Each structure stands twice: as structure tokens, then as C-alpha cells.
Amino acid sequence: MIEQIDDSLRYSTANDGTIQLSSVGRRVTTVIEEVLNESPVPLHYLVVSERVQEALDRPLQARYILATLHSMDALYFDRGVYGTWRHMPLSVEEQAVVLRSWRIG
């Protein structure tokens, strides 16, 4: 039973180097979250696609990964490049200002 649960736990390395539980399950979205959380920089969706396919050990179309990135909370940084809030080069206060101005505009 423990082995079954352990196989579904996904870990990533935080900015400070500590290992933390990042997601549970073997769904594509959880593996994408893990890939983005492990990376110190935002990644192009083709790189995300390669890493997700390696982790799941099965082929997936890159367009499916791109569509999934759009449907989840991944942040768009540049042409085809996605990341998370930890990749945002702004302080928490600056992020809040940007979000407020985006919601108003």
C-alpha cells in the first residue's frame, strides 16, 4: 500500500534547495506542474513536453502540452515560454500591483 501511494507523490526542489511535495498523481497536469516547479527558469513548451514524456514514459503531442499549459495556472513569459510565480522576477508586492492594474484595465 505504501509503495502505491509513494509512486503517486511528486516532489520538486524549492528556490532554497529544500525538497517539497509539489503534487500528487500521475496526471499530465501534475507532471507539468512538477517540471515547471523543478526548473529555475521558465521553459519553452517543447522542453516541457519532452520532460513530461520522459517522466510519464509515454508519447504525448506537444500541442496537448501547450493546451494544458493554457488551461492551468502556468504563466506566459514569452513566445512559447511558460513558468510559475516563482519564476516571476518581481517581489510579492510588485506582483500584487501588476495583478491589481491588470484586473482594473
C-alpha positions as semicolon CSV with decimal commas, in nm:
position;residue;x (nm);y (nm);z (nm)
1;M;0,000;0,000;0,000
2;I;0,277;0,247;0,091
3;E;0,453;0,176;-0,241
4;Q;0,136;0,264;-0,434
5;I;0,098;0,594;-0,252
6;D;0,468;0,677;-0,278
7;D;0,462;0,628;-0,657
8;S;0,197;0,898;-0,691
9;L;0,379;1,162;-0,484
10;R;0,566;1,421;-0,691
11;Y;0,845;1,628;-0,537
12;S;1,031;1,937;-0,653
13;T;1,319;2,147;-0,527
14;A;1,231;2,489;-0,388
15;N;1,438;2,802;-0,451
16;D;1,619;2,750;-0,120
17;G;1,717;2,393;-0,217
18;T;1,471;2,209;0,006
19;I;1,270;1,920;-0,132
20;Q;0,895;1,969;-0,108
21;L;0,583;1,784;-0,212
22;S;0,462;1,959;-0,527
23;S;0,174;1,741;-0,645
24;V;0,004;1,408;-0,614
25;G;-0,079;1,178;-0,903
26;R;0,044;1,081;-1,246
27;R;-0,185;1,306;-1,449
28;V;-0,031;1,520;-1,718
29;T;-0,116;1,839;-1,529
30;T;0,059;1,723;-1,212
31;V;0,371;1,626;-1,407
32;I;0,369;1,961;-1,589
33;E;0,349;2,136;-1,251
34;E;0,641;1,928;-1,129
35;V;0,851;2,008;-1,438
36;L;0,784;2,381;-1,405
37;N;0,846;2,380;-1,029
38;E;1,179;2,200;-1,068
39;S;1,311;2,444;-1,325
40;P;1,497;2,756;-1,205
41;V;1,377;2,942;-1,517
42;P;1,060;2,943;-1,731
43;L;1,063;2,677;-2,004
44;H;0,954;2,659;-2,366
45;Y;0,656;2,430;-2,407
46;L;0,859;2,191;-2,627
47;V;1,107;2,141;-2,341
48;V;0,815;2,089;-2,101
49;S;0,672;1,836;-2,346
50;E;0,999;1,639;-2,364
51;R;1,035;1,628;-1,985
52;V;0,672;1,528;-1,929
53;Q;0,702;1,245;-2,182
54;E;1,019;1,122;-2,009
55;A;0,850;1,132;-1,668
56;L;0,537;0,951;-1,784
57;D;0,726;0,719;-2,019
58;R;0,470;0,763;-2,295
59;P;0,435;0,981;-2,603
60;L;0,226;1,299;-2,592
61;Q;0,173;1,560;-2,858
62;A;0,342;1,892;-2,786
63;R;0,016;2,068;-2,880
64;Y;-0,159;1,881;-2,598
65;I;0,105;2,005;-2,352
66;L;0,063;2,359;-2,485
67;A;-0,316;2,341;-2,448
68;T;-0,276;2,206;-2,095
69;L;-0,037;2,490;-2,005
70;H;-0,304;2,735;-2,124
71;S;-0,575;2,569;-1,914
72;M;-0,376;2,559;-1,590
73;D;-0,215;2,835;-1,387
74;A;0,108;2,846;-1,587
75;L;0,228;3,199;-1,654
76;Y;0,311;3,310;-2,007
77;F;0,654;3,476;-2,019
78;D;0,746;3,491;-2,386
79;R;0,672;3,320;-2,717
80;G;0,600;2,962;-2,610
81;V;0,771;3,009;-2,272
82;Y;0,581;2,927;-1,953
83;G;0,661;2,922;-1,584
84;T;0,518;2,973;-1,238
85;W;0,505;3,258;-0,990
86;R;0,844;3,153;-0,853
87;H;0,992;3,248;-1,193
88;M;0,842;3,597;-1,178
89;P;1,128;3,847;-1,139
90;L;0,912;4,076;-0,924
91;S;0,871;4,094;-0,549
92;V;0,539;3,982;-0,400
93;E;0,438;4,346;-0,356
94;E;0,522;4,428;-0,719
95;Q;0,327;4,122;-0,835
96;A;0,023;4,244;-0,639
97;V;0,044;4,586;-0,809
98;V;0,063;4,424;-1,153
99;L;-0,233;4,198;-1,078
100;R;-0,442;4,488;-0,947
101;S;-0,369;4,701;-1,254
102;W;-0,443;4,406;-1,484
103;R;-0,782;4,347;-1,320
104;I;-0,872;4,717;-1,339
105;G;-0,762;4,760;-1,702
